[in-house]
Amino acid sequence: MQILHIEWKWNVPNVLSLVRIALIPVFMVLYMTYHDEWAFLALALSGLTDMLDGVIARRFNQITDCGKLLDPLSDKLTQVAVVVALTTRYTELLPLAILCFAKELCQAVGGILLLRRRCAVRGSKWFGKLSTVVFYTCMLAMVLFPNMNLVTEGILIGLAGGCMLLAFFGYLRMYIHIRREAEDTTRAPETDPAEPV
């Protein structure tokens, strides 16, 4: 089976990414019904699967184009869902929710455009992984300690937002570079000019 010219591969890392997607509604229901400890565990499990799928893919040589697409997709869906859920209690999270949604939408559109041009699938970069780790850490803290003081809350929101911006501009720069490479390849002549006799 192929999706956007990417062949689907059943392996442990890809299944873990699917588990992470399946945990999104579980977290949402638990958090919205004020089962905070269980919501924390669901989100922590989600973060653990995110860590494990990368480790297993590299350790056992199970890196695939499908995984390069599925892993960041599950991250994006999780981050948007978590920040939207937390905004129902923390109205001050609204700017972060807007930033998160705008960032993930732009990256998703950019990724689809590159895939339609049959550009090579690139894996997550260090700034994307850093943003994900910081996001999970900050959101886990806000789920587990709902009565934290405003200063700590502001610091967590600022850290998550700052890392999101870092990741956004890092991927934007990468997108522009890949797009230029693709255009240069398209413009290049298919045959070399005749050599002088």
Secondary structure, DSSP 8 states (H G I E B T S, - for coil): -EETTEE----HHHHHHHHHHHHHHHHHHHHHTT-HHHHHHHHHHHHHHHHHHHHHHHHTT---HHHHHHHHHHHHHHHHHHHHHHHTT-GGGHHHHHHHHHHHHHHHHHHHHHHHTT-------HHHHHHHHHHHHHHHHHHH-TT--HHHHHHHHHHHHHHHHHHHHHHHHHHHHHHHHHHHHHHS-SS------
